[in-house]
Amino acid sequence: MEEGVRVSRRRIGFWYRLAAVIAKPPLVVLIKRDWRGMENIPADGGFITAVNHNSHLDPLAYAHFQYNTGRVPRFLAKHGLFKKGFVGAFMRGTGQIPVYRETTNALSAFRAAIEAVERGECVAFYPEGTLTRDPDLWPMTAKTGVARVALQTKCPVVPVAQWGANHVLPPYAKKPAVLPRKTHHVLVGEPVDLRRFYDKEMTPDLLKEATEAIMADITELLEELRGEKAPQKRYDPREARLAQRRKAKATGAAKGASSRTEQGSSEESK
């Protein structure tokens, strides 16, 4: 059941209100809502929400939830989206944060996120950086950007699990399945306790440990939503790619050895 709005709707702005007028009616018609934990969204001050990602539809569904809290989010999004017609105008108008991957501007997103939090805004992170590659859609290993911003600002990091948008639009599906009507589940937890990481050198190992603490809380919330346990080992796409390469290399070596054996047998029979 959808919870009532608890936080005041200040500073939402024209572009967010326009997007709500356009997007909310079809979302309300097509998707049922089971939204819980809204009381854990801070009423004041800057904070981060850390959210799992399992459908191309879930940013829109989650934005609907967050809009209803009165604390609208600033998402980190691929910079290409800022160049596309109305979508680009919306991204710019609502102050979303462009991410420039593998360029000299790559750090600008983190600086912008820190500045937004310090101004008292909400910044929404998808720590995994992309749709989960886990075969069963559990949260996979995450990037450390969310931890970097959290430790530098010491702001609350609110873990959020969502489930159900993936039933409407599964990962990489081209067409949505709107019937029968699906339910978008959201469960918001209490802020992650990161105090043990404060005032320490932000080494790669420290950032990874802090990131895993955030992902563990998200996963625990998702387990509650799904009513099942996540795998003990988190899916790591880098390890999966390396395993595939090793397998392909071993297969190629085996085929080469087999070919040489057949060739040798053929020569001996002559």
Residue frames as qw, qx, qy, qz and C-alpha x, y, z in Angstrom:
[[0.000, 0.889, 0.459, 0.000, 0.00, 0.00, 0.00],
 [0.380, 0.548, -0.038, 0.744, 1.28, 3.47, -0.85],
 [0.399, -0.493, -0.469, 0.615, 2.16, 5.57, 2.18],
 [0.072, 0.957, 0.281, -0.001, 1.06, 9.15, 2.60],
 [0.477, 0.601, -0.153, 0.623, 3.40, 12.02, 1.83],
 [0.625, -0.626, -0.311, 0.346, 5.23, 12.99, 5.01],
 [0.481, -0.283, 0.087, 0.825, 7.87, 15.45, 3.80],
 [0.231, 0.788, 0.175, -0.543, 7.03, 18.96, 2.62],
 [0.703, 0.473, 0.409, 0.339, 7.10, 19.54, -1.14],
 [0.062, -0.912, 0.104, 0.392, 9.50, 22.46, -1.21],
 [0.030, -0.689, 0.566, 0.451, 11.80, 23.31, -4.12],
 [0.738, 0.203, 0.639, 0.076, 10.41, 20.70, -6.47],
 [0.086, -0.448, 0.426, 0.781, 10.47, 23.11, -9.39],
 [0.602, 0.454, -0.089, -0.651, 8.77, 23.47, -12.76],
 [0.452, 0.393, -0.742, -0.302, 10.50, 20.64, -14.63],
 [0.001, -0.023, 0.965, -0.260, 9.83, 18.02, -11.98],
 [0.446, 0.347, 0.508, -0.650, 6.20, 19.08, -11.73],
 [0.574, 0.476, -0.326, -0.581, 5.86, 18.92, -15.52],
 [0.301, 0.267, -0.911, -0.093, 7.41, 15.45, -15.61],
 [0.202, 0.118, 0.852, -0.468, 5.01, 14.36, -12.86],
 [0.559, 0.415, 0.169, -0.698, 2.02, 15.62, -14.85],
 [0.580, 0.447, -0.545, -0.409, 3.19, 13.58, -17.85],
 [0.364, 0.276, -0.888, 0.060, 4.52, 10.43, -16.19],
 [0.257, -0.090, 0.761, -0.588, 2.41, 9.84, -13.08],
 [0.729, 0.169, 0.115, -0.653, -0.98, 9.12, -14.73],
 [0.790, 0.282, -0.502, -0.210, 0.26, 6.16, -16.86],
 [0.250, 0.304, -0.831, 0.394, 2.37, 4.88, -13.96],
 [0.431, -0.061, 0.562, -0.703, -0.63, 4.96, -11.62],
 [0.810, 0.228, -0.064, -0.537, -2.78, 3.17, -14.19],
 [0.753, 0.378, -0.533, -0.077, -0.24, 0.52, -15.23],
 [0.509, 0.196, -0.718, 0.432, 1.59, -0.28, -11.98],
 [0.643, -0.697, -0.284, -0.142, 0.29, -0.98, -8.50],
 [0.179, 0.672, -0.463, 0.549, 2.36, 0.30, -5.58],
 [0.810, -0.503, -0.276, 0.117, 3.65, -1.30, -2.40],
 [0.328, 0.641, -0.289, 0.631, 5.82, 1.45, -0.92],
 [0.728, -0.631, -0.257, 0.076, 7.16, 1.05, 2.61],
 [0.695, -0.284, -0.098, 0.653, 9.69, 2.85, 4.80],
 [0.251, 0.759, 0.195, 0.569, 8.99, 6.36, 3.54],
 [0.462, -0.885, -0.047, -0.043, 9.50, 7.60, 7.10],
 [0.773, -0.342, 0.185, 0.501, 13.23, 6.82, 6.68],
 [0.460, 0.578, 0.207, 0.642, 13.61, 9.52, 4.02],
 [0.343, -0.307, -0.322, 0.827, 15.14, 12.53, 5.84],
 [0.112, 0.871, 0.471, -0.082, 12.85, 15.54, 6.10],
 [0.049, 0.985, -0.143, -0.083, 15.75, 17.99, 6.00],
 [0.376, -0.684, 0.567, 0.263, 19.40, 18.20, 4.98],
 [0.515, 0.542, -0.578, -0.327, 21.45, 16.56, 2.29],
 [0.697, -0.213, 0.670, -0.138, 21.50, 12.81, 1.92],
 [0.241, 0.328, -0.796, -0.449, 22.09, 9.94, -0.49],
 [0.873, 0.050, 0.315, -0.370, 19.72, 7.19, -1.51],
 [0.011, -0.417, 0.867, 0.272, 21.45, 4.01, -2.69],
 [0.777, 0.245, 0.222, -0.537, 19.13, 1.93, -4.88],
 [0.531, -0.073, 0.799, 0.272, 19.34, -1.43, -6.67],
 [0.393, 0.534, -0.283, -0.693, 18.81, -1.51, -10.44],
 [0.445, -0.001, 0.890, 0.103, 17.13, -4.36, -12.33],
 [0.427, 0.628, 0.632, 0.153, 15.05, -2.77, -15.10],
 [0.256, 0.213, 0.226, 0.915, 15.26, 0.14, -17.51],
 [0.298, -0.677, -0.449, -0.501, 11.85, 1.11, -16.12],
 [0.595, -0.550, -0.491, 0.320, 12.83, 1.25, -12.46],
 [0.290, -0.042, -0.124, 0.948, 14.42, 4.76, -12.56],
 [0.275, -0.347, -0.319, -0.838, 11.02, 6.12, -13.60],
 [0.653, -0.499, -0.545, -0.166, 9.13, 4.00, -11.08],
 [0.593, -0.326, -0.410, 0.611, 11.57, 4.91, -8.32],
 [0.121, 0.148, 0.022, 0.981, 11.46, 8.60, -9.24],
 [0.458, -0.509, -0.445, -0.577, 7.67, 8.41, -8.81],
 [0.694, -0.491, -0.477, 0.221, 8.17, 7.05, -5.28],
 [0.491, -0.162, -0.208, 0.830, 10.81, 9.63, -4.41],
 [0.063, -0.375, -0.241, -0.893, 8.71, 12.48, -5.82],
 [0.559, -0.588, -0.465, -0.354, 5.91, 11.47, -3.48],
 [0.638, -0.394, -0.411, 0.519, 8.22, 11.92, -0.47],
 [0.028, -0.993, -0.112, 0.032, 8.67, 15.59, -1.34],
 [0.385, -0.704, 0.465, 0.374, 12.45, 15.14, -1.49],
 [0.801, 0.589, -0.015, -0.109, 13.06, 14.90, -5.21],
 [0.793, -0.322, 0.330, 0.398, 16.29, 13.16, -6.24],
 [0.315, 0.802, -0.413, -0.296, 19.17, 14.19, -8.42],
 [0.965, 0.048, 0.245, 0.081, 20.25, 11.10, -10.34],
 [0.201, -0.583, 0.619, 0.486, 23.68, 10.43, -11.80],
 [0.784, 0.469, 0.381, -0.143, 23.01, 9.59, -15.44],
 [0.661, 0.103, 0.439, 0.600, 24.92, 8.99, -18.68],
 [0.064, -0.500, 0.061, 0.861, 25.84, 12.31, -20.24],
 [0.041, 0.114, 0.737, 0.665, 24.31, 11.26, -23.58],
 [0.055, -0.634, -0.770, 0.043, 20.82, 11.56, -22.09],
 [0.119, -0.679, -0.216, 0.692, 21.35, 15.28, -21.61],
 [0.042, -0.303, 0.483, 0.821, 21.48, 15.81, -25.39],
 [0.017, 0.263, 0.898, 0.352, 18.19, 14.14, -26.39],
 [0.222, -0.501, -0.507, -0.666, 15.26, 16.51, -27.01],
 [0.549, -0.653, -0.100, -0.511, 12.69, 16.68, -24.23],
 [0.887, -0.323, -0.250, 0.214, 14.58, 14.10, -22.18],
 [0.580, 0.175, -0.174, 0.776, 17.69, 16.25, -22.31],
 [0.137, -0.581, -0.021, -0.802, 15.71, 19.38, -21.41],
 [0.759, -0.569, -0.193, -0.252, 14.20, 17.53, -18.45],
 [0.843, -0.144, -0.252, 0.453, 17.58, 16.24, -17.29],
 [0.358, 0.296, -0.132, 0.875, 19.07, 19.70, -17.41],
 [0.317, -0.587, -0.139, -0.732, 16.00, 21.45, -15.99],
 [0.802, -0.540, -0.178, -0.180, 15.77, 19.16, -12.97],
 [0.163, -0.818, 0.522, -0.178, 19.49, 19.39, -12.21],
 [0.992, -0.069, 0.097, 0.052, 20.37, 15.76, -12.85],
 [0.327, -0.761, 0.495, 0.263, 24.09, 15.02, -12.81],
 [0.795, 0.531, -0.262, -0.131, 25.84, 13.91, -16.04],
 [0.745, -0.438, 0.468, 0.184, 28.38, 11.10, -15.78],
 [0.533, 0.731, -0.397, -0.155, 31.25, 11.14, -18.28],
 [0.918, -0.264, 0.285, 0.075, 32.76, 7.69, -18.20],
 [0.799, -0.020, 0.311, 0.514, 36.41, 7.14, -19.10],
 [0.358, 0.764, 0.121, 0.522, 37.04, 10.81, -19.91],
 [0.342, 0.201, -0.366, 0.842, 38.87, 13.69, -18.29],
 [0.380, -0.382, 0.028, -0.842, 35.46, 14.85, -16.97],
 [0.615, -0.214, -0.756, -0.060, 34.80, 11.58, -15.12],
 [0.351, -0.218, -0.631, 0.656, 35.32, 13.14, -11.67],
 [0.155, -0.204, -0.048, -0.966, 32.96, 16.05, -12.31],
 [0.607, -0.403, -0.542, -0.418, 29.94, 13.91, -11.42],
 [0.635, -0.353, -0.565, 0.391, 31.32, 13.18, -7.95],
 [0.203, -0.025, -0.203, 0.958, 32.12, 16.84, -7.38],
 [0.361, -0.283, -0.299, -0.837, 28.59, 17.78, -8.42],
 [0.668, -0.401, -0.616, -0.116, 27.12, 15.10, -6.16],
 [0.498, -0.244, -0.479, 0.680, 29.14, 16.36, -3.19],
 [0.010, -0.082, 0.011, -0.997, 28.09, 19.94, -3.88],
 [0.504, -0.363, -0.478, -0.620, 24.42, 18.90, -4.12],
 [0.656, -0.404, -0.610, 0.185, 24.53, 17.02, -0.82],
 [0.381, -0.175, -0.334, 0.844, 26.27, 19.94, 0.88],
 [0.197, -0.187, -0.164, -0.948, 23.48, 22.22, -0.38],
 [0.438, 0.046, 0.621, -0.649, 20.95, 19.99, 1.38],
 [0.692, 0.272, -0.310, -0.593, 19.71, 18.03, -1.63],
 [0.842, -0.087, 0.521, -0.106, 19.08, 14.33, -2.21],
 [0.316, 0.559, -0.668, -0.376, 21.37, 12.51, -4.64],
 [0.928, 0.024, 0.267, -0.258, 20.20, 9.09, -5.84],
 [0.019, 0.570, -0.791, -0.220, 22.92, 6.56, -6.61],
 [0.977, 0.117, -0.071, -0.164, 22.65, 3.28, -8.46],
 [0.435, -0.710, 0.537, 0.133, 25.86, 1.90, -6.90],
 [0.796, 0.071, 0.560, 0.217, 26.11, -0.93, -9.43],
 [0.090, -0.497, 0.391, 0.769, 26.43, 1.67, -12.19],
 [0.399, 0.147, -0.633, -0.647, 24.25, -0.31, -14.59],
 [0.861, -0.150, -0.132, -0.468, 21.58, -3.00, -14.66],
 [0.590, -0.452, 0.661, -0.105, 22.57, -5.93, -12.49],
 [0.506, 0.401, -0.700, -0.307, 24.14, -8.80, -14.41],
 [0.318, -0.156, 0.873, -0.335, 23.24, -11.30, -11.70],
 [0.187, -0.120, -0.867, -0.447, 21.21, -14.09, -13.37],
 [0.256, -0.574, -0.775, 0.071, 18.53, -13.84, -10.65],
 [0.010, 0.765, 0.193, 0.615, 18.64, -10.03, -10.49],
 [0.621, -0.674, -0.234, 0.325, 20.23, -9.76, -7.05],
 [0.021, 0.975, -0.209, -0.071, 22.49, -6.72, -6.49],
 [0.877, 0.258, -0.139, 0.380, 25.95, -7.35, -7.94],
 [0.585, -0.309, -0.105, 0.743, 29.29, -5.85, -6.96],
 [0.106, 0.953, 0.281, -0.025, 29.16, -2.07, -6.96],
 [0.483, 0.538, -0.111, 0.682, 31.39, 0.84, -7.85],
 [0.502, -0.356, -0.480, 0.625, 32.82, 2.93, -5.03],
 [0.078, 0.433, 0.147, 0.886, 31.52, 6.37, -6.05],
 [0.522, -0.677, -0.345, -0.387, 28.65, 6.27, -3.58],
 [0.756, -0.471, -0.260, 0.373, 31.03, 5.51, -0.71],
 [0.478, 0.140, -0.011, 0.867, 33.42, 8.27, -1.79],
 [0.161, -0.560, -0.192, -0.790, 30.66, 10.90, -1.68],
 [0.686, -0.612, -0.354, -0.170, 29.21, 9.50, 1.55],
 [0.751, -0.337, -0.230, 0.519, 32.52, 9.50, 3.42],
 [0.344, 0.235, 0.018, 0.909, 33.55, 12.92, 2.20],
 [0.277, -0.503, -0.167, -0.801, 30.23, 14.55, 3.18],
 [0.050, -0.033, -0.854, 0.517, 29.36, 12.27, 6.15],
 [0.530, -0.038, -0.079, -0.843, 25.75, 12.55, 5.01],
 [0.693, 0.016, 0.633, -0.345, 23.09, 9.89, 5.69],
 [0.244, 0.226, -0.802, -0.497, 23.10, 7.05, 3.15],
 [0.682, 0.080, 0.415, -0.597, 19.58, 5.64, 2.91],
 [0.117, -0.118, 0.932, 0.321, 19.42, 2.11, 1.42],
 [0.647, 0.299, 0.131, -0.689, 16.48, 1.41, -0.88],
 [0.269, -0.018, 0.930, 0.251, 15.42, -1.89, -2.40],
 [0.584, 0.356, 0.015, -0.729, 12.93, -2.09, -5.24],
 [0.230, -0.011, 0.952, 0.199, 11.35, -4.99, -7.06],
 [0.441, 0.553, 0.646, -0.285, 8.62, -5.36, -9.66],
 [0.338, 0.759, -0.192, -0.522, 9.51, -2.95, -12.44],
 [0.051, -0.398, 0.861, 0.313, 11.52, -5.87, -13.82],
 [0.403, 0.304, 0.858, -0.096, 8.26, -7.81, -14.20],
 [0.428, 0.793, 0.222, -0.373, 6.91, -5.05, -16.42],
 [0.552, 0.781, -0.294, -0.004, 10.12, -4.61, -18.39],
 [0.908, -0.293, 0.135, 0.267, 12.73, -7.33, -17.79],
 [0.300, -0.687, 0.398, 0.528, 16.39, -6.40, -18.33],
 [0.101, -0.319, 0.690, 0.642, 17.16, -5.87, -22.03],
 [0.359, 0.503, 0.786, 0.012, 13.57, -6.71, -23.07],
 [0.116, 0.114, 0.379, 0.911, 12.26, -4.65, -25.98],
 [0.402, -0.446, -0.429, -0.675, 8.56, -4.75, -25.09],
 [0.257, -0.246, 0.616, -0.703, 6.87, -4.25, -21.71],
 [0.336, -0.300, -0.883, -0.132, 4.42, -6.79, -20.27],
 [0.209, -0.266, 0.211, -0.917, 1.75, -4.52, -18.81],
 [0.784, -0.189, 0.008, -0.591, -0.96, -7.15, -18.29],
 [0.403, -0.776, -0.482, -0.049, -1.75, -8.47, -15.82],
 [0.051, -0.906, 0.141, -0.396, -1.02, -5.34, -13.79],
 [0.722, 0.060, -0.487, 0.487, 2.25, -5.62, -11.86],
 [0.474, -0.868, -0.144, 0.029, 3.27, -4.17, -8.47],
 [0.431, 0.607, -0.364, 0.560, 6.27, -1.94, -7.85],
 [0.739, -0.596, -0.272, 0.160, 7.63, -2.74, -4.38],
 [0.285, 0.664, -0.344, 0.599, 9.87, -0.28, -2.54],
 [0.738, -0.597, -0.276, 0.154, 11.36, -0.80, 0.91],
 [0.210, 0.781, -0.287, 0.513, 13.44, 1.98, 2.48],
 [0.765, -0.294, -0.452, 0.353, 15.77, 1.16, 5.35],
 [0.382, -0.900, -0.006, 0.212, 17.37, 3.22, 8.07],
 [0.301, 0.870, -0.391, 0.009, 20.62, 5.00, 7.12],
 [0.896, 0.138, -0.326, 0.269, 23.66, 2.75, 6.77],
 [0.548, -0.812, 0.135, 0.150, 26.06, 3.02, 9.72],
 [0.742, 0.528, -0.120, 0.395, 29.32, 4.15, 8.13],
 [0.309, -0.927, 0.178, -0.114, 30.84, 5.84, 11.19],
 [0.820, -0.379, 0.323, 0.283, 33.64, 3.28, 11.43],
 [0.696, 0.373, 0.295, 0.538, 34.94, 4.54, 8.07],
 [0.047, 0.983, 0.104, 0.146, 34.97, 8.26, 8.92],
 [0.191, -0.921, 0.340, 0.001, 38.16, 10.29, 9.21],
 [0.755, -0.246, 0.533, 0.294, 40.32, 7.61, 7.64],
 [0.007, 0.462, -0.580, -0.671, 42.37, 7.68, 4.47],
 [0.780, 0.385, 0.199, -0.452, 40.07, 6.81, 1.57],
 [0.165, -0.382, 0.849, 0.326, 42.12, 3.94, 0.21],
 [0.530, 0.083, -0.627, -0.566, 40.66, 1.61, -2.44],
 [0.360, -0.137, -0.909, 0.161, 40.22, -1.09, 0.21],
 [0.066, 0.276, 0.558, -0.780, 38.39, 1.26, 2.58],
 [0.433, 0.234, -0.172, -0.853, 36.09, 2.45, -0.19],
 [0.498, 0.015, -0.801, -0.331, 35.34, -1.13, -1.22],
 [0.221, -0.207, -0.858, 0.414, 34.52, -2.08, 2.37],
 [0.209, 0.307, 0.332, -0.867, 32.22, 0.92, 2.81],
 [0.482, 0.177, -0.461, -0.724, 30.53, 0.20, -0.51],
 [0.421, -0.077, -0.900, -0.079, 29.94, -3.41, 0.50],
 [0.007, -0.257, -0.701, 0.665, 28.35, -2.23, 3.76],
 [0.401, 0.296, -0.005, -0.867, 25.89, -0.17, 1.70],
 [0.529, 0.149, -0.673, -0.496, 25.18, -3.04, -0.71],
 [0.215, -0.089, -0.938, 0.256, 24.67, -5.47, 2.18],
 [0.224, 0.317, 0.522, -0.759, 21.89, -3.29, 3.59],
 [0.509, 0.306, -0.294, -0.749, 20.25, -2.96, 0.14],
 [0.434, 0.110, -0.868, -0.214, 20.44, -6.73, -0.35],
 [0.028, -0.167, -0.858, 0.484, 18.92, -7.41, 3.06],
 [0.399, 0.354, 0.239, -0.811, 15.98, -5.16, 2.21],
 [0.534, 0.292, -0.541, -0.580, 15.55, -6.88, -1.15],
 [0.228, 0.006, -0.969, 0.097, 15.55, -10.27, 0.56],
 [0.207, 0.306, 0.655, -0.659, 12.63, -9.03, 2.66],
 [0.491, 0.399, -0.115, -0.766, 10.77, -7.82, -0.43],
 [0.549, 0.288, -0.686, -0.381, 11.35, -11.05, -2.35],
 [0.842, -0.312, 0.237, -0.371, 10.94, -13.41, 0.61],
 [0.969, 0.138, -0.065, 0.196, 14.11, -15.33, -0.24],
 [0.569, -0.666, 0.244, 0.416, 17.82, -15.30, 0.48],
 [0.436, 0.831, -0.315, -0.141, 20.40, -13.79, -1.84],
 [0.889, 0.217, -0.296, 0.274, 23.46, -15.84, -2.87],
 [0.670, -0.638, -0.035, 0.378, 26.28, -15.74, -0.33],
 [0.478, -0.224, 0.325, 0.785, 28.75, -14.50, -2.96],
 [0.317, 0.764, 0.144, -0.544, 27.84, -11.35, -4.83],
 [0.758, 0.486, 0.340, 0.272, 27.96, -11.61, -8.63],
 [0.262, -0.695, 0.273, 0.611, 31.06, -9.88, -10.01],
 [0.713, 0.679, 0.108, -0.139, 30.82, -9.07, -13.74],
 [0.165, 0.800, -0.572, -0.069, 34.59, -8.61, -13.97],
 [0.429, -0.308, 0.846, -0.068, 35.22, -12.08, -12.57],
 [0.747, 0.390, 0.501, -0.199, 32.56, -13.47, -14.92],
 [0.539, 0.803, -0.197, -0.158, 34.28, -11.90, -17.95],
 [0.044, -0.659, 0.751, 0.003, 37.66, -13.27, -16.91],
 [0.611, -0.049, 0.775, -0.156, 36.14, -16.72, -16.41],
 [0.739, 0.596, 0.242, -0.201, 34.61, -16.57, -19.89],
 [0.350, 0.814, -0.452, -0.100, 37.95, -15.59, -21.41],
 [0.289, -0.460, 0.837, -0.068, 39.74, -18.41, -19.60],
 [0.719, 0.217, 0.630, -0.199, 37.08, -20.86, -20.78],
 [0.653, 0.736, -0.003, -0.176, 37.32, -19.61, -24.37],
 [0.121, 0.756, -0.641, -0.045, 41.12, -19.82, -24.24],
 [0.470, -0.248, 0.838, -0.121, 41.00, -23.35, -22.83],
 [0.755, 0.439, 0.436, -0.217, 38.44, -24.39, -25.46],
 [0.508, 0.809, -0.256, -0.149, 40.60, -22.93, -28.21],
 [0.094, -0.618, 0.780, -0.016, 43.69, -24.70, -26.87],
 [0.637, 0.001, 0.750, -0.178, 41.80, -28.00, -26.65],
 [0.737, 0.617, 0.197, -0.193, 40.57, -27.66, -30.23],
 [0.305, 0.810, -0.491, -0.092, 44.08, -26.84, -31.39],
 [0.323, -0.421, 0.843, -0.080, 45.52, -29.88, -29.60],
 [0.732, 0.258, 0.595, -0.209, 42.78, -32.09, -31.06],
 [0.623, 0.756, -0.063, -0.191, 43.47, -30.76, -34.53],
 [0.102, 0.719, -0.686, -0.037, 47.20, -31.39, -34.18],
 [0.529, -0.182, 0.815, -0.149, 46.54, -34.94, -32.93],
 [0.760, 0.481, 0.387, -0.203, 44.25, -35.67, -35.89],
 [0.455, 0.819, -0.321, -0.139, 46.81, -34.23, -38.28],
 [0.153, -0.583, 0.797, -0.027, 49.56, -36.38, -36.75],
 [0.668, 0.073, 0.719, -0.176, 47.43, -39.52, -36.99],
 [0.703, 0.669, 0.130, -0.207, 46.67, -38.76, -40.61],
 [0.270, 0.792, -0.542, -0.082, 50.37, -38.36, -41.46],
 [0.377, -0.387, 0.836, -0.099, 51.28, -41.61, -39.69],
 [0.745, 0.263, 0.577, -0.207, 48.71, -43.53, -41.70],
 [0.554, 0.745, -0.216, -0.302, 50.16, -42.43, -45.00]]
